[in-house]
Amino acid sequence: MFQYFHNRLFSPQSRFRSLLIVTSLSSCVFLSGCNYFILLGYLIGGPPSIAPDFDEQTGNSMTDKDVTVAVMISAAKEIQYDMDRVDHELSKYFSGRLHEHRIQTVNPQLVHDWMDKNPEWDRPTELGTYYQCTYVIYVDLHEFSLLEKHSHQLYRGRAEGMVSVYKMDEDFEDGEKIYSKELISVFPLMAARSTDEVSYQTFKAEYLSRLSEELGRLFYEYYNGDDIPHAM
């Protein structure tokens, strides 16, 4: 429990939110009409949080008690040809993000093992039946790249696809799709990174981390201002 609050207080996101609060307070000294009650609320509870889109659209929550989630990622053959097993790597990052935010997940290696043993699977609910989980998050990656378009000297991560959630029946025999969201991701947003500044593997890890955060925010709350450091 102590470690959880320590990570929350001293994470890069928390430090950045603290900087925003300090900046707001400093501005208040020089600007008239400042609402001190709003600033007091920021000091006590931090900046406003943004509810997960999944919760807003379905009325369900993956942070509920006794909920278990399996993450299933499928990449187009063209992606697998260029970057073998990137779907498995993203699954580990994404599952880890959910776990960090108190969402119980099926071990991604177990999911990979099931997919390898069942290459002819038809519906994501088959995985939910096997592991008897509450939800199956299925990410169908249509595009994934790490290089800027028409360049071999610049990095810019891009991903497109569809995120779907299947809710399993009480007997885990089948389930239904209750949520879908288009995935369009670009990182960094402003300027591409030079290949001279960072290695391929380092940038790949950075983008997988960022992409997993974008996916995770569909299912857990986050805060205004969290995206600013990633815009650079």
C-alpha positions as a Markdown table, in Angstrom:
| # | Residue | x | y | z |
|---|---|---|---|---|
| 1 | Met | 0.0 | 0.0 | 0.0 |
| 2 | Phe | 2.8 | 2.4 | 0.9 |
| 3 | Gln | 4.6 | 1.6 | -2.4 |
| 4 | Tyr | 1.4 | 2.4 | -4.3 |
| 5 | Phe | 1.0 | 5.9 | -2.8 |
| 6 | His | 4.7 | 6.5 | -3.2 |
| 7 | Asn | 4.5 | 5.7 | -6.9 |
| 8 | Arg | 1.5 | 8.0 | -7.3 |
| 9 | Leu | 3.1 | 10.9 | -5.4 |
| 10 | Phe | 6.5 | 10.7 | -7.1 |
| 11 | Ser | 5.7 | 9.5 | -10.6 |
| 12 | Pro | 6.6 | 11.9 | -13.5 |
| 13 | Gln | 2.9 | 12.6 | -14.1 |
| 14 | Ser | 2.4 | 13.6 | -10.5 |
| 15 | Arg | 5.4 | 15.8 | -10.5 |
| 16 | Phe | 4.2 | 17.5 | -13.7 |
| 17 | Arg | 0.7 | 18.0 | -12.2 |
| 18 | Ser | 2.3 | 19.6 | -9.2 |
| 19 | Leu | 4.2 | 21.9 | -11.5 |
| 20 | Leu | 1.0 | 22.9 | -13.1 |
| 21 | Ile | -0.5 | 23.7 | -9.7 |
| 22 | Val | 2.5 | 25.8 | -8.7 |
| 23 | Thr | 2.3 | 27.7 | -12.0 |
| 24 | Ser | -1.4 | 28.4 | -11.5 |
| 25 | Leu | -0.7 | 29.7 | -8.0 |
| 26 | Ser | 2.1 | 31.9 | -9.2 |
| 27 | Ser | -0.1 | 33.3 | -11.9 |
| 28 | Cys | -2.8 | 34.0 | -9.4 |
| 29 | Val | -0.5 | 36.4 | -7.6 |
| 30 | Phe | -0.3 | 38.7 | -10.6 |
| 31 | Leu | -3.8 | 38.3 | -12.1 |
| 32 | Ser | -7.0 | 39.7 | -10.6 |
| 33 | Gly | -10.2 | 37.8 | -10.3 |
| 34 | Cys | -8.5 | 34.6 | -9.3 |
| 35 | Asn | -10.9 | 32.0 | -7.8 |
| 36 | Tyr | -9.1 | 30.8 | -4.7 |
| 37 | Phe | -11.6 | 28.1 | -4.1 |
| 38 | Ile | -10.7 | 26.5 | -7.4 |
| 39 | Leu | -7.0 | 26.7 | -6.5 |
| 40 | Leu | -7.7 | 25.2 | -3.1 |
| 41 | Gly | -9.4 | 22.3 | -4.8 |
| 42 | Tyr | -6.4 | 21.8 | -7.0 |
| 43 | Leu | -4.1 | 21.8 | -4.0 |
| 44 | Ile | -6.3 | 19.3 | -2.1 |
| 45 | Gly | -7.3 | 16.9 | -4.9 |
| 46 | Gly | -5.1 | 17.8 | -7.8 |
| 47 | Pro | -6.4 | 18.8 | -11.3 |
| 48 | Pro | -9.7 | 17.4 | -12.6 |
| 49 | Ser | -9.6 | 13.7 | -13.6 |
| 50 | Ile | -11.1 | 12.4 | -16.9 |
| 51 | Ala | -13.4 | 9.4 | -16.6 |
| 52 | Pro | -12.6 | 6.3 | -18.8 |
| 53 | Asp | -14.4 | 6.3 | -22.1 |
| 54 | Phe | -15.4 | 2.6 | -21.5 |
| 55 | Asp | -17.1 | 3.5 | -18.2 |
| 56 | Glu | -18.9 | 6.5 | -19.8 |
| 57 | Gln | -20.2 | 4.5 | -22.8 |
| 58 | Thr | -21.1 | 1.2 | -21.1 |
| 59 | Gly | -21.8 | 2.0 | -17.4 |
| 60 | Asn | -19.4 | -0.8 | -16.5 |
| 61 | Ser | -16.0 | -0.5 | -14.9 |
| 62 | Met | -12.9 | -2.7 | -15.1 |
| 63 | Thr | -11.8 | -1.6 | -11.7 |
| 64 | Asp | -14.8 | -3.3 | -10.0 |
| 65 | Lys | -14.3 | -6.0 | -7.5 |
| 66 | Asp | -13.7 | -9.5 | -8.8 |
| 67 | Val | -13.3 | -8.3 | -12.4 |
| 68 | Thr | -10.7 | -10.1 | -14.5 |
| 69 | Val | -9.6 | -8.9 | -17.9 |
| 70 | Ala | -7.7 | -10.6 | -20.8 |
| 71 | Val | -5.9 | -8.5 | -23.3 |
| 72 | Met | -5.8 | -9.9 | -26.8 |
| 73 | Ile | -3.9 | -8.2 | -29.6 |
| 74 | Ser | -3.9 | -9.2 | -33.2 |
| 75 | Ala | -1.6 | -7.5 | -35.8 |
| 76 | Ala | -2.0 | -7.5 | -39.6 |
| 77 | Lys | 0.3 | -9.8 | -41.5 |
| 78 | Glu | 2.1 | -6.8 | -43.0 |
| 79 | Ile | 3.0 | -5.6 | -39.5 |
| 80 | Gln | 4.2 | -9.0 | -38.3 |
| 81 | Tyr | 6.4 | -9.3 | -41.4 |
| 82 | Asp | 8.1 | -6.0 | -40.6 |
| 83 | Met | 8.1 | -6.3 | -36.8 |
| 84 | Asp | 7.8 | -9.9 | -35.6 |
| 85 | Arg | 5.9 | -10.4 | -32.3 |
| 86 | Val | 5.2 | -6.6 | -31.8 |
| 87 | Asp | 1.6 | -7.6 | -31.0 |
| 88 | His | 3.0 | -9.7 | -28.1 |
| 89 | Glu | 5.2 | -6.9 | -26.9 |
| 90 | Leu | 2.3 | -4.4 | -26.9 |
| 91 | Ser | 0.1 | -6.9 | -25.0 |
| 92 | Lys | 2.7 | -7.0 | -22.2 |
| 93 | Tyr | 2.9 | -3.2 | -22.1 |
| 94 | Phe | -0.9 | -2.8 | -22.2 |
| 95 | Ser | -1.6 | -5.5 | -19.6 |
| 96 | Gly | 1.1 | -3.9 | -17.3 |
| 97 | Arg | -0.6 | -0.5 | -17.6 |
| 98 | Leu | -3.9 | -1.9 | -16.6 |
| 99 | His | -2.3 | -3.8 | -13.7 |
| 100 | Glu | -0.7 | -0.5 | -12.5 |
| 101 | His | -4.2 | 1.0 | -12.3 |
| 102 | Arg | -5.6 | -1.8 | -10.2 |
| 103 | Ile | -7.2 | -3.7 | -13.1 |
| 104 | Gln | -6.7 | -7.5 | -12.7 |
| 105 | Thr | -5.4 | -9.0 | -15.9 |
| 106 | Val | -4.7 | -12.5 | -17.2 |
| 107 | Asn | -1.0 | -13.0 | -17.5 |
| 108 | Pro | -0.2 | -11.9 | -21.1 |
| 109 | Gln | 2.2 | -14.9 | -21.6 |
| 110 | Leu | -0.8 | -17.2 | -21.0 |
| 111 | Val | -2.8 | -15.3 | -23.6 |
| 112 | His | 0.1 | -15.6 | -26.1 |
| 113 | Asp | 0.4 | -19.4 | -25.4 |
| 114 | Trp | -3.4 | -19.8 | -26.0 |
| 115 | Met | -3.2 | -17.9 | -29.3 |
| 116 | Asp | -0.2 | -19.8 | -30.5 |
| 117 | Lys | -1.9 | -23.1 | -29.7 |
| 118 | Asn | -5.2 | -22.0 | -31.3 |
| 119 | Pro | -4.2 | -20.1 | -34.5 |
| 120 | Glu | -7.6 | -20.8 | -36.0 |
| 121 | Trp | -9.6 | -19.1 | -33.3 |
| 122 | Asp | -12.7 | -17.4 | -34.5 |
| 123 | Arg | -14.0 | -15.0 | -31.8 |
| 124 | Pro | -12.2 | -13.3 | -28.9 |
| 125 | Thr | -14.8 | -14.8 | -26.5 |
| 126 | Glu | -13.1 | -18.2 | -27.0 |
| 127 | Leu | -10.2 | -16.8 | -25.0 |
| 128 | Gly | -12.7 | -15.5 | -22.3 |
| 129 | Thr | -14.3 | -19.0 | -22.1 |
| 130 | Tyr | -10.9 | -20.7 | -21.6 |
| 131 | Tyr | -9.7 | -18.4 | -18.9 |
| 132 | Gln | -13.2 | -17.5 | -17.5 |
| 133 | Cys | -12.5 | -13.8 | -17.4 |
| 134 | Thr | -15.1 | -11.0 | -17.1 |
| 135 | Tyr | -13.9 | -9.0 | -20.2 |
| 136 | Val | -11.8 | -9.6 | -23.2 |
| 137 | Ile | -10.1 | -6.5 | -24.7 |
| 138 | Tyr | -9.4 | -7.2 | -28.3 |
| 139 | Val | -7.1 | -4.8 | -30.2 |
| 140 | Asp | -7.0 | -5.3 | -34.0 |
| 141 | Leu | -3.9 | -3.5 | -35.3 |
| 142 | His | -4.3 | -2.5 | -38.9 |
| 143 | Glu | -1.1 | -0.3 | -39.1 |
| 144 | Phe | 2.0 | 0.1 | -36.9 |
| 145 | Ser | 5.2 | 1.8 | -37.8 |
| 146 | Leu | 8.1 | 3.5 | -36.0 |
| 147 | Leu | 9.7 | 5.6 | -38.8 |
| 148 | Glu | 8.4 | 8.9 | -40.2 |
| 149 | Lys | 6.7 | 8.6 | -43.5 |
| 150 | His | 9.2 | 8.7 | -46.5 |
| 151 | Ser | 12.2 | 8.9 | -44.1 |
| 152 | His | 14.8 | 6.6 | -42.7 |
| 153 | Gln | 16.4 | 9.2 | -40.5 |
| 154 | Leu | 13.4 | 10.2 | -38.3 |
| 155 | Tyr | 11.3 | 8.3 | -35.8 |
| 156 | Arg | 7.6 | 8.8 | -35.4 |
| 157 | Gly | 5.4 | 6.1 | -34.0 |
| 158 | Arg | 2.0 | 5.5 | -35.6 |
| 159 | Ala | -0.7 | 3.0 | -35.0 |
| 160 | Glu | -4.2 | 2.5 | -36.3 |
| 161 | Gly | -6.8 | -0.1 | -35.5 |
| 162 | Met | -9.9 | -0.9 | -33.6 |
| 163 | Val | -10.4 | -1.6 | -29.8 |
| 164 | Ser | -13.3 | -3.8 | -28.9 |
| 165 | Val | -14.5 | -5.2 | -25.5 |
| 166 | Tyr | -16.4 | -8.4 | -25.1 |
| 167 | Lys | -18.3 | -9.1 | -21.9 |
| 168 | Met | -18.6 | -12.7 | -21.0 |
| 169 | Asp | -21.8 | -14.4 | -19.9 |
| 170 | Glu | -22.1 | -15.6 | -16.3 |
| 171 | Asp | -21.4 | -19.2 | -17.4 |
| 172 | Phe | -18.4 | -18.0 | -19.6 |
| 173 | Glu | -19.8 | -20.0 | -22.5 |
| 174 | Asp | -20.0 | -17.0 | -24.7 |
| 175 | Gly | -20.1 | -13.2 | -24.6 |
| 176 | Glu | -21.1 | -10.1 | -26.5 |
| 177 | Lys | -19.3 | -7.0 | -27.8 |
| 178 | Ile | -20.3 | -4.0 | -25.7 |
| 179 | Tyr | -17.7 | -1.4 | -26.7 |
| 180 | Ser | -15.7 | -0.4 | -29.7 |
| 181 | Lys | -13.3 | 2.5 | -30.3 |
| 182 | Glu | -11.2 | 3.5 | -33.2 |
| 183 | Leu | -7.5 | 3.7 | -32.4 |
| 184 | Ile | -5.4 | 6.4 | -34.1 |
| 185 | Ser | -2.0 | 7.1 | -32.4 |
| 186 | Val | 0.9 | 9.4 | -33.3 |
| 187 | Phe | 4.0 | 9.9 | -31.2 |
| 188 | Pro | 5.6 | 12.4 | -30.8 |
| 189 | Leu | 2.9 | 14.8 | -31.8 |
| 190 | Met | 5.0 | 17.8 | -32.8 |
| 191 | Ala | 8.5 | 16.9 | -34.0 |
| 192 | Ala | 9.8 | 13.6 | -35.1 |
| 193 | Arg | 12.9 | 12.2 | -33.4 |
| 194 | Ser | 16.2 | 11.9 | -35.2 |
| 195 | Thr | 17.7 | 8.4 | -35.5 |
| 196 | Asp | 21.0 | 9.9 | -34.3 |
| 197 | Glu | 19.5 | 10.9 | -30.9 |
| 198 | Val | 18.0 | 7.5 | -29.9 |
| 199 | Ser | 18.4 | 3.9 | -30.8 |
| 200 | Tyr | 15.7 | 1.9 | -32.6 |
| 201 | Gln | 15.1 | -0.3 | -29.6 |
| 202 | Thr | 14.9 | 2.6 | -27.2 |
| 203 | Phe | 12.4 | 4.5 | -29.3 |
| 204 | Lys | 10.4 | 1.3 | -29.9 |
| 205 | Ala | 10.1 | 0.8 | -26.1 |
| 206 | Glu | 9.1 | 4.5 | -25.7 |
| 207 | Tyr | 6.4 | 4.2 | -28.2 |
| 208 | Leu | 5.0 | 0.9 | -26.9 |
| 209 | Ser | 4.9 | 2.6 | -23.5 |
| 210 | Arg | 3.1 | 5.6 | -24.9 |
| 211 | Leu | 0.7 | 3.5 | -27.0 |
| 212 | Ser | -0.2 | 1.3 | -24.0 |
| 213 | Glu | -1.0 | 4.5 | -22.0 |
| 214 | Glu | -3.3 | 5.7 | -24.8 |
| 215 | Leu | -5.1 | 2.3 | -24.8 |
| 216 | Gly | -5.2 | 2.2 | -21.0 |
| 217 | Arg | -6.9 | 5.6 | -20.7 |
| 218 | Leu | -9.9 | 4.1 | -22.3 |
| 219 | Phe | -10.3 | 2.0 | -19.1 |
| 220 | Tyr | -8.9 | 4.0 | -16.2 |
| 221 | Glu | -9.0 | 7.7 | -15.3 |
| 222 | Tyr | -6.3 | 10.2 | -16.1 |
| 223 | Tyr | -5.7 | 13.9 | -15.5 |
| 224 | Asn | -5.8 | 17.1 | -17.5 |
| 225 | Gly | -2.2 | 18.0 | -18.5 |
| 226 | Asp | -0.9 | 14.5 | -18.6 |
| 227 | Asp | -0.4 | 14.7 | -22.4 |
| 228 | Ile | 1.7 | 17.8 | -22.4 |
| 229 | Pro | 5.1 | 16.1 | -21.8 |
| 230 | His | 4.3 | 13.7 | -24.7 |
| 231 | Ala | 3.6 | 16.5 | -27.2 |
| 232 | Met | 7.3 | 17.3 | -27.6 |
